[in-house]
Amino acid sequence: MSTLPFGGDEVEPAHAESARFVLLPVPYERTTTYRKGTAAGPEALLRASAQVELFDEELRIDPLAAGVVTLPPLDCNEAPELLAHKLETRLRPHLERGQIPGCLGGEHSISLGPIRAAARSRTGLGVLQIDAHPDLRDSYEGTRYGHGCVMRRVLDLPEIEALVPVGLRAVSPEEDEPLSDPRVHPFYAHDLRRRASTEQWVGEVVDALPEWVYVTFDLDGLDPSIVPGTGTPEPGGLGWWETMTLLRTVLQRRRLAGFDVVELLPEPPAVISDFAAARVVMKILAYATVGLDG
């Protein structure tokens, strides 16, 4: 894929060693089991980002003014366990400089390496997982490191204090037991719709997270009416503004160690999913900027 800067050519280039945010495209797809095409996700997201308004009207800021650099796409053809090591090694220097890395996927298996890097650079890490699926299988279709196992491998890390999956609505029998791990605090989609208010359950999510948080955003966590272009578009997902309320509250009250946005499956000529994914990244940057400055 070609190198496209997030936000388009109008964005003032930032230096890779001094930018507040560092975005790394990871065009990886090796373990997907239903619809294929997520390797094209990073380029589609970056192309769509050139059409996203750079001013956030909710917060009245330009989040890219804080300094955002888009790195060249990662060359990634190896097995997922090797990719995890490669990504951890690639991102550790940015974390050590105090920068916030964001990976643009690609399938969800890419999240393990960045989470490892963050967990080993920030004491007591919590993971906020926006997702339709727990991804807690111990092994799936011949690998323990695929997209359906990534959060199980995250729980293998002793540095992880909490895993908080939000929007779950497709759980296999094998995943039900690890969901009872005391470090896991699941929020099911069918339960959230019965809550008295969004603010109530969002507050519970925040309370379950420690000071440092890594956000892994699987786009199938959103309802397919918002993002139809994903590998497994499960009905009954999270709405846009309740998800933005969640992100804003978490990033105001906790410190962002890093993030990823994964499982975009472009469906040209339609661009609704690409644009929504780019907006998710822009909102994370905006909310994190306010959180850092506040």
C-alpha positions in Angstrom: 0.0 0.0 0.0 1.1 3.6 -0.5 2.0 5.9 2.3 -0.9 8.4 2.9 -0.8 10.8 5.9 -3.8 10.7 8.2 -5.9 13.7 7.5 -4.6 14.2 4.0 -1.9 16.4 2.5 -3.2 19.5 4.2 -1.9 18.3 7.5 1.3 19.8 8.7 3.9 17.0 8.8 5.1 16.2 12.2 8.4 14.6 13.2 8.3 11.0 14.1 10.3 11.5 17.3 8.4 14.6 18.6 4.8 14.0 17.5 2.3 13.4 20.3 0.6 10.6 18.3 2.2 8.1 16.0 0.0 6.1 13.6 1.2 2.9 12.1 -0.8 1.2 9.2 -0.7 -2.6 9.6 -2.2 -4.1 6.4 -2.3 -7.7 7.8 -4.8 -10.5 7.1 -3.9 -14.1 7.7 -6.3 -15.7 10.2 -9.7 -14.3 9.2 -12.4 -16.9 8.9 -15.4 -15.3 7.2 -15.2 -12.4 4.8 -11.8 -11.4 3.6 -10.3 -8.0 2.8 -9.1 -6.4 6.0 -5.6 -6.1 4.6 -7.0 -3.2 2.5 -8.4 -1.5 5.6 -5.5 0.8 6.5 -5.2 2.4 3.1 -9.0 2.9 2.8 -9.1 4.5 6.2 -6.3 6.9 5.4 -7.9 7.8 2.1 -11.2 8.6 3.8 -9.4 10.6 6.5 -8.5 13.2 3.8 -12.2 14.0 3.7 -12.7 14.2 7.5 -13.0 17.8 8.8 -9.9 18.5 10.9 -11.9 20.7 13.3 -13.7 18.8 16.1 -16.9 20.8 16.6 -17.7 18.9 19.9 -14.5 19.9 21.6 -13.7 22.9 19.4 -10.1 21.9 18.7 -8.0 20.6 15.8 -6.6 17.3 17.3 -4.0 17.0 14.6 -2.4 20.3 15.8 -1.0 18.4 18.7 1.3 16.6 16.3 0.4 13.4 14.4 2.7 11.5 12.2 1.7 8.6 9.9 4.5 6.1 9.6 5.1 4.0 6.5 3.0 0.8 6.4 4.5 -2.1 8.3 5.7 -5.0 6.1 3.8 -7.9 7.6 3.6 -11.3 6.0 4.7 -13.5 8.9 2.7 -15.7 11.2 0.6 -13.7 13.8 2.9 -14.7 16.7 5.9 -13.3 14.8 4.0 -10.2 13.9 3.2 -9.6 17.6 7.0 -9.6 18.4 7.7 -7.3 15.4 5.0 -4.8 16.4 6.1 -4.8 20.0 9.7 -4.0 19.0 8.6 -1.4 16.5 6.4 0.5 19.0 8.5 0.3 22.2 10.8 3.3 21.3 7.7 5.6 20.7 6.2 4.6 24.1 9.6 5.2 25.8 9.6 8.7 24.3 6.1 9.3 25.8 4.3 9.2 22.5 0.9 7.5 22.0 1.0 4.9 19.2 -2.1 4.0 17.2 -2.2 1.0 14.9 -4.6 0.9 11.9 -5.6 -2.6 10.9 -5.9 -5.1 9.4 -7.4 -8.0 11.3 -7.7 -8.0 15.1 -4.7 -10.3 15.7 -2.5 -7.3 15.2 -3.5 -5.9 18.6 -1.3 -8.3 20.7 2.1 -6.7 19.8 1.0 -3.1 20.6 -0.7 -4.2 23.8 2.5 -6.1 24.9 4.5 -3.0 24.2 2.2 -0.8 26.2 1.9 -3.2 29.1 5.7 -3.4 29.4 6.1 0.4 29.2 3.2 1.5 31.4 2.7 0.1 34.9 -0.7 -1.6 35.5 -2.4 -1.5 32.1 -6.1 -1.9 31.5 -7.5 -2.8 28.0 -10.8 -1.3 26.8 -12.0 -3.6 24.1 -14.9 -2.4 21.9 -16.0 -5.5 20.1 -18.9 -7.8 19.2 -16.8 -10.8 20.1 -14.7 -11.6 23.2 -11.8 -13.1 21.1 -11.0 -15.3 24.1 -10.6 -18.7 22.4 -7.4 -20.5 23.5 -6.9 -21.8 19.9 -8.9 -21.4 16.7 -8.4 -23.0 13.3 -4.8 -24.2 14.1 -3.4 -21.1 15.8 -3.3 -19.6 19.3 -2.5 -16.2 17.9 -5.3 -15.5 15.5 -8.0 -12.9 15.6 -10.3 -15.1 17.7 -7.6 -15.7 20.3 -6.0 -12.3 20.6 -7.6 -11.3 24.0 -6.9 -14.7 25.5 -3.2 -14.0 24.7 -3.6 -10.6 26.2 -4.8 -12.2 29.5 -1.6 -14.3 29.4 0.3 -11.1 30.1 0.9 -10.7 33.9 1.1 -6.9 33.5 -2.6 -6.7 32.5 -4.7 -5.5 35.4 -8.1 -5.4 33.6 -9.8 -6.3 30.3 -13.1 -4.6 29.8 -14.9 -5.7 26.6 -17.9 -3.6 25.7 -20.6 -4.4 23.1 -20.4 -8.2 23.3 -23.1 -10.1 21.4 -21.5 -13.1 19.8 -19.9 -15.4 22.4 -18.9 -19.0 21.9 -19.2 -21.6 24.7 -15.4 -21.8 24.9 -15.2 -18.1 25.6 -17.8 -18.1 28.4 -15.4 -19.5 31.1 -12.5 -16.9 30.5 -15.1 -14.2 30.7 -15.4 -15.1 34.4 -11.7 -14.3 35.0 -11.6 -11.7 37.8 -9.6 -9.3 35.6 -12.4 -9.4 32.9 -15.3 -7.1 33.2 -17.7 -7.8 30.3 -20.5 -5.4 29.1 -23.0 -7.2 26.9 -24.9 -5.4 24.2 -28.2 -6.9 25.3 -27.7 -5.6 28.8 -26.6 -2.1 27.9 -29.9 -1.5 26.0 -31.8 -2.1 29.3 -29.8 0.4 31.3 -31.4 3.6 32.5 -28.8 5.8 30.9 -25.6 5.6 28.9 -23.8 7.6 31.6 -24.6 4.9 34.1 -22.9 2.0 32.3 -20.1 4.2 31.0 -19.2 5.1 34.6 -19.0 1.4 35.4 -16.6 0.9 32.5 -14.4 3.7 33.8 -14.4 2.3 37.3 -13.2 -1.1 36.0 -10.2 0.4 34.3 -6.9 1.4 36.0 -5.0 4.6 35.4 -3.3 3.5 32.1 -5.6 2.3 29.3 -5.1 0.8 25.9 -8.1 1.0 23.6 -8.6 -1.7 21.0 -11.5 -0.8 18.7 -12.9 -3.6 16.6 -15.3 -1.9 14.2 -17.8 -4.7 14.5 -18.5 -3.4 18.0 -20.5 -0.7 16.3 -23.9 -1.6 14.8 -23.7 -2.7 11.1 -25.9 0.3 10.2 -22.8 2.4 11.0 -20.0 0.1 9.8 -21.3 -2.6 7.4 -17.8 -3.1 6.0 -16.3 -5.5 8.5 -15.6 -9.2 8.5 -18.6 -10.3 10.7 -21.2 -7.5 10.9 -23.2 -8.6 14.0 -26.6 -7.0 14.4 -27.5 -5.1 17.6 -24.3 -3.2 18.1 -23.3 0.0 19.8 -24.6 3.3 18.5 -22.3 6.1 17.4 -22.9 8.7 20.2 -23.0 6.2 23.1 -19.6 4.9 21.9 -18.3 8.5 21.6 -19.6 9.1 25.2 -17.7 6.0 26.3 -14.4 7.1 24.6 -14.7 10.7 25.8 -15.3 9.7 29.4 -12.6 7.1 29.5 -10.0 9.3 27.9 -10.9 12.2 30.2 -10.6 10.2 33.3 -7.8 7.7 32.4 -4.5 8.0 30.6 -4.2 6.6 27.0 -1.2 4.3 26.5 -2.1 3.4 22.9 -4.9 2.3 20.6 -5.8 0.4 17.5 -8.7 0.5 15.1 -9.1 -2.9 13.3 -11.3 -5.1 11.1 -12.3 -2.5 8.5 -13.2 -4.4 5.3 -13.6 -1.9 2.4 -16.6 -2.4 0.1 -16.0 -0.1 -2.9 -17.6 1.9 -4.3 -19.3 2.4 -0.9 -17.2 4.4 1.5 -19.5 4.7 4.5 -17.4 2.2 6.6 -14.1 3.7 5.6 -15.3 7.2 6.6 -16.7 6.0 9.9 -13.4 4.3 10.7 -11.5 7.5 9.9 -13.9 9.4 12.2 -13.3 6.9 15.0 -9.5 7.6 14.8 -10.1 11.3 14.7 -12.4 11.2 17.7 -9.9 9.1 19.7 -7.2 11.7 18.9 -9.5 14.6 19.9 -10.6 13.0 23.2 -7.0 12.0 24.1 -5.8 15.5 23.3 -8.3 17.1 25.7 -7.5 14.4 28.3 -3.7 15.1 28.0 -4.2 18.9 28.2 -6.8 18.7 30.9 
